[in-house]
Amino acid sequence: MKVGFIGLGNMATAIIGGLLEKGVLTPKNIHVASRTFEKVQAFSEKTGITAVQDAGQLVRDVDVLILAVKPNMFQKVLAPLREDLQASRPLVISIAAGLTLDQLAELTGGDHRIVRVMPNVNATIGESMSGICANSFVTEKDLQAAEMIFGAVGKTMVLDESEFSIFAAIAGSSPAFIYLFIDSLARGALKAGMPKQKAVEIVAQTVLGSAKMVLESGEHPFSLIDKVCSPGGTTIAGVAALEDEAFISAVMKSVEATIAREKEMTENS
């Protein structure tokens, strides 16, 4: 299988790195074209991937085409490629936020097999949570190919497109919320007298372990909270203080705000 990338930003670089590190694809079967060919050449010299100067040639050569450019660049990038897409019919995968399957079909100019994927920033360390949805032309084999590619940088989940706005909030944007939580805990430790960097390391490992506990124990998060809280103890005092400041409500409102903004961007794109 030959996979082509148009665009070589941080996310494309992370995905390619995962594919190579996990041995999912050989370097020669990864084709890359970008606006700055010198950047692609330099990346090719470093990794062994196939650098392509002509995006049309890339489309004609690959089985899977990953569009890794910003949403506002899709029209400019895809308009000259419509004939090549029609002739070669690769599986088209978009990682652009806010562009629906219908919008992507219109931009590609035909009844193409289109998959929409939303990875998150943690793809750069191989720990992304990527949402996947597909149009009606996509086969089970196509979906498996998409899951294989994005499984190289973390976990994947096939969703209905109607759930993508929610996914954008709880997986796409939430790393920022979680980083904020980690920083806030570390600042609390700093205020109490512990050096900030030491506190960040302690908190980050604790968040990592807590996330693994949720995934591996199969228990509901509130059940785990009850296990940590002793009657009249320190933890329940801290939980109560969070709720005094409407912690749960504030987090839920952040999800609502993110969903509303994503829908607004989708409608305006």
C-alpha positions in Angstrom: 0.0 0.0 0.0 1.3 3.4 -1.0 0.2 6.4 1.2 0.6 10.0 0.0 0.6 13.1 2.2 -0.2 16.6 0.8 1.2 18.8 3.5 4.1 18.3 5.9 3.1 20.1 9.1 3.4 18.9 12.7 0.5 16.4 12.4 1.7 14.9 9.1 5.2 14.6 10.5 3.9 12.8 13.6 1.8 10.4 11.6 4.7 9.6 9.2 7.0 9.1 12.2 4.5 6.7 13.8 4.2 4.7 10.6 7.9 4.4 10.2 8.6 3.6 13.9 5.9 0.9 14.1 7.0 -0.5 10.7 3.5 -0.1 9.3 4.9 1.2 6.0 8.4 1.3 4.4 9.8 4.7 3.7 9.6 4.3 0.0 5.8 3.7 0.2 5.2 7.0 1.9 5.0 9.8 -0.7 4.9 13.5 0.4 4.3 16.7 -1.4 4.1 20.1 0.1 4.1 23.8 -0.8 7.8 24.0 0.0 9.6 21.2 -1.9 12.9 21.9 -0.1 11.3 21.1 3.2 10.1 17.7 1.7 13.5 17.0 0.3 15.1 17.6 3.7 12.6 15.4 5.4 13.2 12.7 2.7 17.0 12.8 3.3 16.3 12.3 7.0 13.7 9.5 6.8 13.9 8.0 3.4 10.3 8.8 2.3 9.6 9.5 -1.3 9.6 13.3 -2.0 7.3 14.4 -4.7 7.3 17.8 -6.3 4.1 17.5 -8.3 0.9 16.9 -6.2 -0.9 15.6 -9.2 1.7 12.9 -9.7 1.4 12.0 -6.0 -2.3 11.5 -6.4 -1.8 9.3 -9.4 0.8 7.1 -7.6 -0.8 6.4 -4.3 -3.6 4.1 -2.9 -4.4 6.4 0.0 -4.2 10.2 -0.1 -4.0 12.0 3.2 -4.9 15.7 3.1 -2.8 17.3 5.8 -3.3 21.0 5.0 -5.3 23.7 6.8 -9.0 23.8 6.1 -8.7 27.2 4.4 -6.3 25.7 1.9 -8.4 22.9 0.7 -10.1 24.7 -2.2 -6.7 25.9 -3.5 -5.0 22.5 -3.1 -7.8 20.4 -4.5 -9.1 22.4 -7.4 -6.1 21.5 -9.7 -6.3 17.8 -8.6 -9.9 17.0 -9.5 -9.0 15.2 -12.8 -6.2 13.3 -11.1 -8.5 12.2 -8.3 -11.2 11.2 -10.8 -8.7 9.1 -12.8 -6.8 7.3 -10.0 -9.6 7.1 -7.3 -7.4 6.8 -4.2 -9.0 6.6 -0.8 -9.1 10.2 0.4 -8.5 10.9 4.1 -8.8 14.4 5.6 -7.5 15.4 9.0 -8.9 19.0 8.7 -11.1 20.2 11.5 -14.5 21.5 10.6 -14.8 20.1 7.1 -17.7 17.6 6.8 -17.9 14.6 4.6 -20.3 16.4 2.3 -18.0 19.5 2.1 -15.1 17.2 1.3 -17.1 15.5 -1.4 -17.9 18.8 -3.0 -14.2 20.0 -2.8 -12.9 16.7 -4.3 -15.5 16.9 -7.1 -17.0 13.5 -7.2 -18.3 10.4 -5.5 -14.9 9.5 -3.9 -14.3 7.2 -1.0 -13.7 9.8 1.8 -12.7 9.3 5.4 -12.6 12.0 7.9 -10.1 11.6 10.8 -9.6 13.8 13.8 -6.3 13.0 15.7 -5.1 15.1 18.6 -1.9 16.7 19.6 -0.7 13.6 21.5 -0.1 12.0 18.1 3.4 13.5 18.4 4.2 11.0 21.2 2.2 8.1 19.7 -0.7 8.6 22.2 -3.4 10.2 20.1 -7.1 9.4 20.3 -8.3 9.6 16.7 -12.0 9.7 15.7 -12.9 8.2 12.3 -16.0 8.5 10.1 -16.6 7.7 6.5 -19.0 8.3 3.7 -21.1 5.6 2.1 -18.6 4.8 -0.6 -16.0 3.6 1.9 -15.5 -0.1 2.2 -14.6 -2.1 5.3 -11.2 -2.6 3.9 -10.8 1.2 3.5 -11.8 1.7 7.1 -9.3 -0.9 8.2 -6.6 0.9 6.3 -7.5 4.2 8.0 -7.4 2.5 11.4 -4.1 0.9 10.6 -2.5 4.3 9.6 -3.8 6.3 12.6 -3.3 3.3 15.0 0.4 4.0 14.4 0.0 7.2 16.5 -2.4 6.0 19.2 -5.9 4.6 19.5 -8.8 5.0 17.0 -12.5 4.9 17.3 -15.0 4.8 14.4 -17.9 7.2 15.0 -20.9 8.6 13.3 -20.2 12.0 11.9 -23.0 13.4 14.1 -20.7 12.7 17.1 -17.7 14.5 15.6 -18.4 17.9 17.3 -18.6 16.1 20.6 -15.4 14.2 19.9 -13.7 17.5 18.9 -14.4 18.8 22.4 -13.5 15.7 24.5 -10.5 14.5 22.5 -9.4 17.3 20.1 -9.5 20.3 22.5 -9.4 18.5 25.9 -5.6 18.1 26.0 -5.5 21.8 26.6 -8.0 21.5 29.4 -6.0 18.6 30.9 -2.7 20.6 30.6 -4.4 23.5 32.4 -5.5 21.1 35.2 -2.0 19.8 35.5 -0.6 23.3 35.6 -3.2 24.3 38.2 -2.3 21.4 40.5 1.4 22.3 40.2 0.7 25.9 41.0 -1.2 24.8 44.1 2.0 22.8 45.1 4.1 25.9 44.3 2.0 28.0 46.6 2.4 25.4 49.3 6.2 25.5 48.9 7.3 22.9 46.3 9.3 23.9 43.2 7.1 24.1 40.2 9.0 21.7 37.9 9.1 19.0 40.5 5.3 19.4 41.0 4.6 19.3 37.3 6.4 15.9 37.0 4.6 14.5 40.0 1.2 15.7 38.8 1.7 14.5 35.2 2.7 11.0 36.3 -0.3 10.9 38.6 -2.7 12.0 35.7 -1.1 9.4 33.5 -1.6 6.7 36.1 -5.1 7.8 36.8 -6.1 7.6 33.1 -4.6 4.1 32.9 -6.6 3.1 36.0 -9.9 4.3 34.3 -9.1 2.4 31.1 -7.7 -0.8 32.6 -10.0 -1.2 35.7 -13.3 -0.9 33.8 -14.7 1.0 36.8 -16.7 4.2 36.6 -14.6 7.3 37.5 -16.9 8.1 40.4 -16.4 4.6 41.8 -12.6 5.2 41.7 -13.1 8.6 43.4 -15.0 6.8 46.3 -12.0 4.5 46.6 -9.6 7.3 47.1 -11.8 9.3 49.5 -11.7 8.2 53.2 -14.5 9.4 55.6 -13.5 12.8 56.9 -10.2 12.6 55.1 -8.0 15.0 53.1 -9.2 13.8 49.6 -12.9 14.4 50.2 -12.0 17.8 51.6 -10.3 18.6 48.3 -13.2 17.2 46.2 -15.7 19.3 48.2 -13.5 22.4 47.6 -13.6 21.7 43.9 -17.4 21.4 43.9 -17.7 24.6 46.0 -16.2 26.3 42.9 -18.6 24.3 40.5 -15.7 22.2 39.1 -18.0 19.7 37.3 -20.2 22.4 35.9 -17.3 24.4 34.7 -15.8 21.4 32.8 -19.2 20.6 31.2 -19.5 24.2 30.1 -16.1 24.1 28.5 -17.3 21.1 26.5 -20.5 22.9 25.5 -18.5 26.0 24.4 -16.1 23.9 22.3 -18.9 22.1 20.6 -20.7 25.4 19.8 -17.6 26.9 18.4 -16.8 23.8 16.2 -20.3 23.9 14.8 -20.0 27.6 14.1 -16.7 27.0 12.2 -18.2 24.2 10.2 -21.2 26.3 9.2 -18.9 29.1 8.1 -16.4 27.0 6.2 
